Amino acid sequence: MHQQYDVLIMGGGLSGLTLAIQLKRKAASLRILIAEKSMHPVPEAAHKVGESSVEIASHYFENILGLKPQLDNELPKLGLRFFYTKGDNLDISRRIELGPNDFPAAKSYQLDRGRFENALAERCLQLGIDFQDNCKIKDIALGKNQHQAVMVHNGQESVVQANWLVDSTGRMSLLKRKLKLAKPAYHDINASWFRINHEISIDNWSEKPDWQARVNAPRRLSTNHLLGKGYWVWLIPLSSGATSIGIVADAKLHPYAEINTFERAKVWLKKYEPQCAQIIEQHIDKFQDFLTLKHYSHNCKKMYSADGWAITGDAGVFLDPFYSPGSDFIALNNGFIGDLIVKQYTGEDIAARTEQYEKLFRTLFLAFCPVYEDQYPIMANAKVMSIKIIWDYTLYWSGAALLFFRDKFCDLAFMEIAATSLQQIYQINLQMQGFFRQWAEIDLSSIEKSDIFINYSKIGFLQQLNKDLLKEQNDTELQQQLIQNIALIRELAAEVVAEACVGFPELEAYAPEVPESRLRYLKDVFELLR
């Protein structure tokens, strides 16, 4: 460890390690120190949330960071899969299922976080990054592109100077606390999760041939969600052979005190997800660890400064684990931070760009909020929630993911041109999320059929959006693609509104203003859900 660095990254978890790799790939001469408080290597089944990655994060890991060799040691992900409450929840085959029957075109992965982060640390060392474990930050003093950190490494105190200071300390949030940047997030949800050192495969929960034949790959490779009113339970396979199981619940419907210990979580599962509870009980001797988070959503007043500091990962913001967006936000955030550091390192004035990135990242965070806020009660309604999930996928693949795959978020000239399109997507989504909420409150009819499989691999427009992520496009073609996607979004909204209002005309008061569409993108889905 030296006394002077270009970049000091406080925290050697996923966000800090990936940022360091990204910086080195952009500017090999940067002197980077990662100070990680834990001893390395960490346990393979590391107790961290965020094993499930979706398309933005997976593209970031594989193509921007060049981590395909490391990802090849992880599990390929069979998309997201959802099972709705049916009766006593003792027979998975009776629950309405929404998911793919095969792997989507754009890849995603299930990450064993301990194994993956150990591999990232090794990659950092290969790139010449100074990675120091058992290294605790005792104090920091900020200046203008000249910061000082007092740290204790292997019991010895030392002082390090750095031009850039990046906080990736997770929920310790060293910089956020020091600068009083904490900001409330109004989405109030709690979570508890644990690991079982056994391959719990949802494929074995039913032996019915028809149910088994629905999919062409093991369901266990999906991020499996068990949904009920105000809650969802995840099951995620890990490459070490362990299984991650989590409960995420709205405290208004499921008080935190019901899930805040492993014993209470087991009781809760027996009540709401008894089949899952039975499987866990069979392997209780393989229990590894348990963690819980109350009011886990949080925000941050400021993420970047031209004075040479930045915040990334959970140290800054976190919204919700549903749809697995945590690593996506790391990818987006690290992209902005990496660009600012490299540009300043090569002599550019980054003051204006810093403000623009701050505004852009905050806009992205706010754009995701309506997807989650006050939406947990909808999860009990298989009809509305299925349409909402398809809607949310549509917006993700047609907007944020498309731009990230084209490496456009740091192209401010293009983003200025795209701003109008993105604002239109945001406004219609805001209205539609409110519409879904009202629809679920009004339409309480149950679906009697119990053998329904909504296979989103067969929804043509949705799979085309996924495939479009992999196309090569110039700026003109990308602008045209955004325009086409907005037209599709409007037509889809019109179809959803028209279908919902057939039985419930009072919903028209909550509907967004969209032109009438004769297209029927979801005809087969609506017929299944009647």
C-alpha positions as CSV (number, residue, x, y, z in Angstrom):
1,M,0.0,0.0,0.0
2,H,1.3,3.4,-1.1
3,Q,0.6,6.9,0.3
4,Q,-0.8,8.5,-2.9
5,Y,-3.5,7.1,-5.3
6,D,-5.6,8.5,-8.0
7,V,-8.7,6.7,-6.7
8,L,-9.4,5.2,-3.3
9,I,-12.5,3.0,-3.3
10,M,-13.8,2.4,0.2
11,G,-15.4,-1.1,0.2
12,G,-14.5,-4.1,-1.8
13,G,-17.9,-5.6,-2.5
14,L,-19.6,-5.9,-5.9
15,S,-19.9,-2.2,-6.6
16,G,-16.4,-1.3,-5.6
17,L,-14.7,-4.2,-7.4
18,T,-16.6,-3.7,-10.6
19,L,-15.9,0.1,-10.6
20,A,-12.1,-0.6,-10.2
21,I,-12.1,-3.0,-13.1
22,Q,-14.0,-0.6,-15.3
23,L,-11.6,2.2,-14.5
24,K,-8.6,0.1,-15.2
25,R,-10.0,-1.0,-18.6
26,K,-10.6,2.7,-19.5
27,A,-7.3,4.1,-18.1
28,A,-4.7,1.5,-17.3
29,S,-2.3,4.0,-15.7
30,L,-4.8,4.9,-12.9
31,R,-3.4,4.1,-9.4
32,I,-6.4,2.5,-7.6
33,L,-6.6,1.3,-4.0
34,I,-9.6,-0.8,-2.8
35,A,-9.8,-0.8,1.0
36,E,-12.1,-3.7,2.1
37,K,-12.8,-4.3,5.8
38,S,-13.4,-8.0,5.6
39,M,-10.9,-10.8,5.2
40,H,-10.6,-12.4,1.8
41,P,-11.4,-14.8,0.3
42,V,-15.0,-14.4,1.6
43,P,-17.2,-17.5,2.1
44,E,-18.7,-18.7,-1.2
45,A,-22.2,-18.5,0.1
46,A,-21.6,-14.9,1.2
47,H,-24.5,-13.4,3.1
48,K,-25.4,-10.7,0.6
49,V,-28.6,-9.8,-1.2
50,G,-28.3,-9.5,-5.0
51,E,-27.6,-12.9,-6.4
52,S,-30.1,-12.5,-9.3
53,S,-28.9,-10.3,-12.2
54,V,-31.0,-9.1,-15.1
55,E,-30.1,-7.8,-18.5
56,I,-28.4,-4.5,-17.8
57,A,-26.2,-5.9,-15.1
58,S,-25.4,-9.0,-17.1
59,H,-24.4,-7.0,-20.1
60,Y,-22.3,-4.8,-17.8
61,F,-20.4,-7.8,-16.3
62,E,-19.9,-9.7,-19.5
63,N,-19.3,-7.0,-22.2
64,I,-18.2,-3.8,-20.5
65,L,-16.1,-5.5,-17.8
66,G,-15.0,-8.5,-19.8
67,L,-15.9,-11.0,-17.1
68,K,-17.2,-13.8,-19.2
69,P,-14.6,-16.3,-17.7
70,Q,-15.9,-15.5,-14.3
71,L,-19.5,-15.7,-15.3
72,D,-19.0,-19.1,-16.9
73,N,-18.5,-20.3,-13.3
74,E,-22.0,-19.0,-12.4
75,L,-25.4,-20.3,-13.3
76,P,-27.2,-19.2,-16.4
77,K,-30.6,-17.7,-15.5
78,L,-33.9,-18.9,-16.9
79,G,-35.5,-15.4,-16.6
80,L,-37.9,-14.4,-13.8
81,R,-40.8,-16.8,-12.9
82,F,-43.9,-16.1,-10.9
83,F,-46.4,-18.4,-9.1
84,Y,-49.6,-16.9,-7.7
85,T,-51.4,-17.9,-4.5
86,K,-53.9,-20.7,-5.1
87,G,-55.9,-22.3,-2.3
88,D,-53.6,-23.5,0.5
89,N,-50.4,-23.2,-1.6
90,L,-49.6,-26.8,-1.0
91,D,-49.5,-27.8,-4.6
92,I,-47.2,-25.7,-7.0
93,S,-48.9,-27.3,-10.0
94,R,-52.2,-25.6,-9.1
95,R,-50.8,-22.1,-9.0
96,I,-51.0,-19.9,-12.1
97,E,-47.5,-19.7,-13.5
98,L,-45.9,-16.8,-15.5
99,G,-42.5,-17.4,-16.9
100,P,-40.4,-18.4,-19.9
101,N,-40.2,-22.0,-21.2
102,D,-36.7,-21.3,-22.6
103,F,-33.8,-18.9,-22.1
104,P,-34.3,-15.4,-23.5
105,A,-31.9,-14.1,-26.2
106,A,-30.2,-11.6,-23.9
107,K,-28.4,-13.4,-21.2
108,S,-28.7,-13.1,-17.4
109,Y,-27.1,-14.9,-14.5
110,Q,-27.6,-16.2,-11.0
111,L,-24.5,-15.0,-9.0
112,D,-23.1,-16.8,-6.0
113,R,-21.9,-13.5,-4.6
114,G,-19.1,-14.9,-2.4
115,R,-17.6,-16.9,-5.3
116,F,-18.1,-14.1,-7.8
117,E,-16.6,-11.3,-5.6
118,N,-13.6,-13.5,-4.8
119,A,-13.1,-13.9,-8.6
120,L,-13.5,-10.1,-9.0
121,A,-10.8,-9.4,-6.3
122,E,-8.4,-11.8,-8.1
123,R,-9.1,-10.0,-11.4
124,C,-8.4,-6.6,-9.7
125,L,-5.0,-7.9,-8.6
126,Q,-4.3,-9.2,-12.1
127,L,-5.0,-5.7,-13.5
128,G,-2.5,-4.1,-11.0
129,I,-5.2,-2.7,-8.7
130,D,-4.1,-2.5,-5.0
131,F,-6.7,-4.6,-3.2
132,Q,-6.2,-4.6,0.6
133,D,-8.5,-6.7,2.8
134,N,-8.8,-6.5,6.6
135,C,-8.5,-2.7,6.0
136,K,-10.8,-0.4,7.9
137,I,-11.4,3.2,7.2
138,K,-11.0,5.1,10.5
139,D,-11.5,8.7,9.3
140,I,-11.8,10.7,6.1
141,A,-11.1,14.3,5.3
142,L,-12.4,15.7,2.1
143,G,-10.7,18.4,0.0
144,K,-10.9,19.6,-3.6
145,N,-9.6,16.6,-5.5
146,Q,-7.3,15.8,-2.7
147,H,-8.7,13.7,0.1
148,Q,-7.1,12.0,3.0
149,A,-8.1,8.7,4.7
150,V,-6.9,7.3,7.9
151,M,-7.1,3.5,7.8
152,V,-6.2,0.5,9.9
153,H,-4.7,-2.3,7.9
154,N,-3.8,-5.6,9.7
155,G,-3.8,-3.6,13.0
156,Q,-1.4,-0.8,11.8
157,E,-2.6,2.7,11.2
158,S,-1.6,4.6,8.0
159,V,-2.7,7.7,6.1
160,V,-3.5,7.6,2.3
161,Q,-4.0,10.6,0.0
162,A,-6.3,10.2,-3.1
163,N,-7.6,12.5,-5.9
164,W,-10.9,10.7,-5.9
165,L,-12.7,9.1,-3.0
166,V,-15.5,6.6,-3.8
167,D,-17.8,5.2,-1.2
168,S,-18.9,1.6,-1.9
169,T,-19.2,0.6,1.8
170,G,-22.8,-0.6,1.4
171,R,-25.2,0.3,4.1
172,M,-22.4,1.7,6.3
173,S,-22.6,4.6,3.9
174,L,-19.5,6.4,5.2
175,L,-19.7,9.4,2.9
176,K,-23.4,9.7,3.1
177,R,-23.3,9.8,6.8
178,K,-20.3,12.2,7.0
179,L,-21.9,14.7,4.5
180,K,-25.5,14.2,5.9
181,L,-26.8,13.1,2.5
182,A,-29.4,10.6,3.6
183,K,-32.7,11.1,2.0
184,P,-35.9,9.1,2.7
185,A,-37.4,6.7,0.1
186,Y,-41.1,6.5,0.6
187,H,-41.3,2.8,-0.4
188,D,-41.6,1.1,2.9
189,I,-40.9,-2.7,2.6
190,N,-39.0,-5.2,4.8
191,A,-37.1,-8.3,3.9
192,S,-35.5,-11.4,5.5
193,W,-33.5,-14.0,3.8
194,F,-31.4,-17.1,4.5
195,R,-29.3,-19.7,2.8
196,I,-29.8,-23.5,2.8
197,N,-26.7,-25.5,1.7
198,H,-28.8,-27.7,-0.5
199,E,-30.0,-27.6,-4.1
200,I,-33.7,-26.9,-3.5
201,S,-35.3,-27.4,-6.9
202,I,-38.8,-26.2,-7.5
203,D,-39.0,-28.7,-10.4
204,N,-39.3,-31.4,-7.8
205,W,-42.3,-29.9,-6.1
206,S,-44.8,-31.6,-8.5
207,E,-44.5,-34.9,-10.4
208,K,-47.5,-34.1,-12.8
209,P,-46.3,-34.8,-16.3
210,D,-48.2,-31.9,-17.9
211,W,-46.6,-29.4,-15.4
212,Q,-43.2,-30.9,-15.9
213,A,-43.5,-30.7,-19.7
214,R,-44.2,-26.9,-19.8
215,V,-40.6,-25.8,-19.8
216,N,-37.5,-26.9,-21.8
217,A,-35.0,-26.1,-19.0
218,P,-35.0,-26.5,-15.2
219,R,-37.3,-24.1,-13.5
220,R,-34.8,-23.9,-10.6
221,L,-32.5,-21.8,-12.9
222,S,-35.1,-19.0,-12.8
223,T,-35.4,-16.5,-10.1
224,N,-38.6,-18.1,-8.7
225,H,-41.2,-15.9,-7.0
226,L,-44.1,-17.1,-4.8
227,L,-46.6,-14.3,-4.8
228,G,-49.4,-13.4,-2.3
229,K,-51.1,-10.3,-1.1
230,G,-48.5,-7.9,0.1
231,Y,-45.5,-10.3,-0.2
232,W,-43.3,-12.4,-2.4
233,V,-40.8,-15.1,-1.6
234,W,-37.7,-15.7,-3.7
235,L,-35.9,-18.9,-4.4
236,I,-32.5,-18.5,-6.2
237,P,-30.0,-21.2,-6.9
238,L,-26.3,-20.6,-6.3
239,S,-23.4,-22.2,-8.1
240,S,-21.9,-23.5,-4.9
241,G,-25.0,-25.7,-4.6
242,A,-26.7,-23.6,-1.9
243,T,-30.1,-22.0,-2.3
244,S,-31.1,-18.4,-1.3
245,I,-34.6,-18.0,0.0
246,G,-36.0,-14.6,0.9
247,I,-39.3,-13.1,2.2
248,V,-40.1,-9.5,1.1
249,A,-43.3,-8.0,2.5
250,D,-45.3,-4.8,3.0
251,A,-45.3,-4.1,6.7
252,K,-48.9,-2.8,6.5
253,L,-50.0,-6.4,5.6
254,H,-47.2,-8.5,7.1
255,P,-45.6,-6.8,10.2
256,Y,-41.9,-6.9,10.4
257,A,-42.0,-8.7,13.7
258,E,-43.4,-11.8,11.9
259,I,-40.2,-12.3,9.8
260,N,-37.4,-10.7,11.7
261,T,-35.9,-14.0,13.1
262,F,-35.4,-17.3,11.4
263,E,-37.8,-19.0,13.8
264,R,-40.5,-16.4,13.0
265,A,-39.8,-16.6,9.3
266,K,-40.3,-20.3,9.4
267,V,-43.7,-19.8,11.1
268,W,-44.6,-17.2,8.6
269,L,-43.7,-19.5,5.7
270,K,-45.8,-22.4,7.2
271,K,-48.8,-20.0,7.2
272,Y,-48.5,-18.4,3.8
273,E,-46.2,-20.8,1.8
274,P,-46.5,-24.2,3.4
275,Q,-45.2,-26.2,0.5
276,C,-42.0,-24.1,0.6
277,A,-41.8,-24.4,4.4
278,Q,-42.1,-28.2,4.2
279,I,-39.2,-28.4,1.7
280,I,-37.0,-26.1,3.9
281,E,-37.8,-28.2,7.0
282,Q,-36.5,-31.3,5.2
283,H,-33.1,-29.7,4.8
284,I,-33.0,-27.6,8.0
285,D,-29.8,-29.3,9.0
286,K,-28.1,-27.5,6.0
287,F,-29.1,-24.0,7.3
288,Q,-26.3,-21.5,6.8
289,D,-27.2,-18.0,7.7
290,F,-30.0,-15.4,8.2
291,L,-30.3,-11.7,7.7
292,T,-33.1,-9.2,7.9
293,L,-33.5,-5.6,6.8
294,K,-36.2,-3.2,8.0
295,H,-37.3,-0.3,5.7
296,Y,-34.6,-1.3,3.2
297,S,-35.3,1.4,0.6
298,H,-33.2,4.4,0.9
299,N,-32.2,7.4,-1.2
300,C,-29.3,10.0,-1.3
301,K,-29.3,13.7,-1.9
302,K,-26.1,13.8,-4.0
303,M,-24.1,11.0,-5.6
304,Y,-21.2,12.8,-7.4
305,S,-19.0,15.8,-6.9
306,A,-16.6,17.5,-9.3
307,D,-14.4,17.9,-6.2
308,G,-13.5,14.3,-6.6
309,W,-15.9,12.1,-4.6
310,A,-18.7,9.8,-5.5
311,I,-21.1,7.2,-4.0
312,T,-22.0,3.9,-5.6
313,G,-24.0,0.7,-4.8
314,D,-26.0,0.4,-1.6
315,A,-24.0,3.2,-0.1
316,G,-26.1,5.5,-2.2
317,V,-29.5,4.2,-3.1
318,F,-31.6,1.1,-3.0
319,L,-35.2,0.7,-4.1
320,D,-36.5,-2.9,-4.1
321,P,-35.2,-6.4,-5.0
322,F,-38.3,-7.3,-7.1
323,Y,-37.2,-7.7,-10.7
324,S,-33.6,-7.8,-9.4
325,P,-32.6,-4.1,-10.2
326,G,-29.8,-3.7,-7.6
327,S,-26.9,-4.7,-9.9
328,D,-28.5,-2.6,-12.7
329,F,-28.2,0.5,-10.6
330,I,-24.5,-0.4,-9.8
331,A,-23.9,-0.7,-13.6
332,L,-25.6,2.6,-14.3
333,N,-23.9,4.4,-11.4
334,N,-20.4,3.0,-12.1
335,G,-20.8,4.1,-15.7
336,F,-21.3,7.7,-14.7
337,I,-18.6,7.6,-12.0
338,G,-16.0,5.9,-14.2
339,D,-16.6,8.4,-17.0
340,L,-16.2,11.4,-14.6
341,I,-12.9,10.0,-13.1
342,V,-11.4,9.2,-16.5
343,K,-12.3,12.5,-18.1
344,Q,-10.9,14.5,-15.2
345,Y,-7.8,12.3,-15.2
346,T,-7.2,13.2,-18.8
347,G,-7.6,16.9,-18.2
348,E,-11.2,17.7,-18.9
349,D,-13.4,20.0,-16.9
350,I,-16.2,17.8,-15.5
351,A,-18.2,20.4,-13.5
352,A,-21.1,20.6,-15.9
353,R,-21.1,16.9,-16.8
354,T,-21.2,16.0,-13.1
355,E,-24.4,18.0,-12.6
356,Q,-25.9,16.4,-15.7
357,Y,-25.0,12.9,-14.5
358,E,-26.5,13.6,-11.1
359,K,-29.7,14.8,-12.7
360,L,-29.8,11.8,-15.0
361,F,-29.2,9.2,-12.3
362,R,-31.8,10.7,-10.1
363,T,-34.3,10.7,-12.9
364,L,-33.6,7.0,-13.5
365,F,-34.2,6.3,-9.8
366,L,-37.4,8.2,-9.8
367,A,-38.6,6.5,-13.0
368,F,-38.3,3.1,-11.3
369,C,-40.2,4.2,-8.1
370,P,-43.8,3.9,-9.4
371,V,-43.1,0.3,-10.4
372,Y,-42.9,-0.6,-6.7
373,E,-44.5,2.1,-4.5
374,D,-47.9,1.0,-3.1
375,Q,-47.9,-1.9,-5.5
376,Y,-47.4,-4.9,-3.2
377,P,-51.2,-5.4,-2.6
378,I,-51.5,-6.1,-6.3
379,M,-49.4,-9.3,-6.0
380,A,-52.4,-11.3,-4.9
381,N,-54.3,-10.5,-8.1
382,A,-53.0,-13.0,-10.8
383,K,-54.8,-11.2,-13.6
384,V,-53.6,-7.7,-12.9
385,M,-50.2,-8.6,-11.7
386,S,-49.5,-10.7,-14.8
387,I,-50.4,-7.8,-17.1
388,K,-48.3,-5.5,-14.9
389,I,-45.3,-7.8,-15.1
390,I,-45.5,-7.9,-18.9
391,W,-45.9,-4.1,-18.9
392,D,-42.9,-3.6,-16.7
393,Y,-40.8,-5.9,-18.9
394,T,-41.9,-4.0,-21.9
395,L,-40.8,-0.7,-20.5
396,Y,-37.5,-2.0,-19.2
397,W,-36.4,-3.6,-22.5
398,S,-37.7,-0.8,-24.7
399,G,-36.1,2.0,-22.7
400,A,-33.4,1.8,-20.0
401,A,-32.0,-1.6,-21.2
402,L,-32.0,-0.6,-24.8
403,L,-30.0,2.6,-24.1
404,F,-27.6,0.8,-21.8
405,F,-26.8,-1.9,-24.3
406,R,-26.0,0.9,-26.8
407,D,-23.7,2.7,-24.3
408,K,-25.7,5.9,-24.5
409,F,-26.2,7.1,-20.9
410,C,-22.8,8.9,-21.0
411,D,-23.5,10.3,-24.4
412,L,-25.1,13.5,-23.3
413,A,-25.8,14.8,-26.8
414,F,-27.8,11.7,-27.6
415,M,-29.6,11.7,-24.2
416,E,-30.7,15.3,-24.8
417,I,-32.3,14.2,-28.1
418,A,-33.8,11.1,-26.4
419,A,-35.1,13.1,-23.4
420,T,-38.5,13.7,-24.9
421,S,-39.1,10.1,-25.7
422,L,-38.0,9.0,-22.2
423,Q,-40.3,11.6,-20.6
424,Q,-43.2,10.2,-22.6
425,I,-42.4,6.7,-21.4
426,Y,-42.2,7.9,-17.8
427,Q,-45.5,9.8,-17.9
428,I,-47.5,6.9,-19.4
429,N,-45.9,4.5,-17.0
430,L,-46.8,6.7,-14.0
431,Q,-50.4,6.7,-15.1
432,M,-50.5,3.0,-15.9
433,Q,-49.0,2.0,-12.5
434,G,-51.9,3.9,-10.8
435,F,-54.3,2.2,-13.2
436,F,-53.0,-1.2,-12.2
437,R,-53.5,-0.3,-8.6
438,Q,-57.1,0.8,-9.1
439,W,-57.9,-2.2,-11.3
440,A,-56.7,-4.6,-8.6
441,E,-58.8,-2.9,-6.0
442,I,-61.9,-3.1,-8.1
443,D,-61.6,-6.5,-9.9
444,L,-61.6,-9.0,-7.1
445,S,-62.9,-11.9,-9.2
446,S,-61.0,-15.1,-8.9
447,I,-59.6,-17.3,-11.7
448,E,-61.1,-20.8,-11.3
449,K,-58.7,-22.6,-13.6
450,S,-55.6,-23.9,-11.9
451,D,-53.5,-25.2,-14.9
452,I,-52.6,-21.9,-16.4
453,F,-49.1,-21.3,-17.8
454,I,-48.5,-17.8,-19.2
455,N,-45.4,-18.4,-21.3
456,Y,-43.8,-15.1,-22.0
457,S,-41.3,-16.7,-24.4
458,K,-44.3,-16.9,-26.7
459,I,-45.4,-13.3,-26.5
460,G,-44.0,-12.1,-29.8
461,F,-43.5,-8.4,-29.3
462,L,-42.0,-9.0,-25.8
463,Q,-39.4,-11.4,-27.1
464,Q,-38.6,-9.1,-30.0
465,L,-37.8,-6.3,-27.6
466,N,-35.4,-8.7,-25.8
467,K,-33.8,-9.7,-29.1
468,D,-33.5,-6.0,-30.1
469,L,-31.1,-5.4,-27.2
470,L,-28.5,-7.4,-29.1
471,K,-28.9,-5.5,-32.4
472,E,-26.2,-3.1,-33.6
473,Q,-27.7,0.3,-34.4
474,N,-26.4,3.8,-35.2
475,D,-27.8,6.8,-33.5
476,T,-30.4,7.5,-36.2
477,E,-31.6,3.9,-36.0
478,L,-31.7,4.0,-32.2
479,Q,-33.8,7.2,-32.3
480,Q,-36.2,5.5,-34.6
481,Q,-36.3,2.4,-32.4
482,L,-37.3,4.6,-29.4
483,I,-40.1,6.2,-31.4
484,Q,-41.4,2.7,-32.5
485,N,-41.2,1.5,-28.9
486,I,-43.2,4.5,-27.6
487,A,-45.9,3.7,-30.2
488,L,-45.9,0.1,-29.0
489,I,-46.2,1.2,-25.4
490,R,-49.2,3.4,-26.2
491,E,-50.9,0.7,-28.1
492,L,-50.3,-1.8,-25.3
493,A,-51.6,0.7,-22.7
494,A,-54.8,1.2,-24.9
495,E,-55.3,-2.6,-25.1
496,V,-54.9,-3.1,-21.3
497,V,-57.2,-0.2,-20.5
498,A,-59.9,-1.4,-23.0
499,E,-59.8,-4.9,-21.7
500,A,-60.0,-3.8,-18.0
501,C,-62.8,-1.4,-18.6
502,V,-65.1,-3.9,-20.3
503,G,-66.1,-5.3,-17.0
504,F,-65.4,-2.3,-14.9
505,P,-66.3,1.0,-16.7
506,E,-65.5,3.0,-13.6
507,L,-61.8,2.3,-14.4
508,E,-62.0,4.8,-17.2
509,A,-61.6,7.6,-14.7
510,Y,-58.1,6.3,-13.9
511,A,-57.0,5.5,-17.5
512,P,-54.2,7.4,-19.3
513,E,-55.1,9.3,-22.4
514,V,-54.0,7.0,-25.2
515,P,-55.3,6.6,-28.7
516,E,-57.6,3.6,-29.4
517,S,-55.7,0.6,-30.7
518,R,-57.0,-2.2,-32.8
519,L,-53.9,-4.3,-32.1
520,R,-54.2,-7.3,-29.7
521,Y,-50.7,-8.0,-28.3
522,L,-52.1,-9.8,-25.3
523,K,-55.2,-11.5,-26.6
524,D,-54.0,-15.0,-25.7
525,V,-53.0,-13.8,-22.2
526,F,-56.3,-12.2,-21.5
527,E,-58.2,-15.3,-22.6
528,L,-56.1,-17.4,-20.3
529,L,-56.9,-15.2,-17.3
530,R,-60.6,-14.9,-17.8
